[in-house]
Amino acid sequence: MAKAKQIKVTLVKSTIGQKPAKVATVRSLGLKKINSSVIHEETDAIKGMVATVAHLVTVEEVK
């Protein structure tokens, strides 16, 4: 069985001044402080959350 791809999501911009839904999305991704990073499997749910806050985060593929 093939292993799912993994992505590294990093918060690069502050959530101050963002709407509460965007802040909640960043928090649910597991990001708290600027430059904090988490690794997630690339599922549709995660891709949707990342797309919602794309202006606040960067994404790279983990090998």
N, C-alpha and C positions, 0 to 999 in steps of 0.2 A: 504494500500500500504506500502510495507516495505521500511524503510529508508535506503539510501545507506550507506555503510561503510565509515568511515572517517579515514584518516591517518595523522599523524603529521610528517612533514619533517623538519629536523634540519640540517643546514649547519655546518659541523664539521671541514672542511678543506678549506684553502684559495683558491680562484680562480686565484691567481697570477701565471702566467706561463702556464695557461691552454689555449687551443685553443679558439678563439672567439665564436665558436658555443657552447662550453660547458659553457662559461661564460654567454652567452645569455640564455641558458636553465635554469641555476641557477636563473638568474634575472626574467625570466618568471614564475618561481615557486613562486616568491615573496620573495626570500631570498636575503639579502643585506650584512649583516655582519656575521662573524663567531658566532656561537651559536644562531643565529636568527632562529625562528621556525614559521611555518605556518601550518594550518590545511586545507586539501583539501579532497573532496570526492574522493573515489577510483575508478576513471574511467580509461579506457584504455589509454587515452591521458596522464593522470598524471602518470600512471604506466610506460609508455614509457619514459617520461621525467626523472623520478626518476632512471630508469634503465640506462639511458645514463650517468648520473652523480653519479652513485652509489658509486664511490670511494671518493666522496666529501660530501655525506650526509648520515644521518641515518634516518630510518623510523620506526615508531611505530604505532600500531593501537590505535585509540581513542575509549574509551568505551562510 
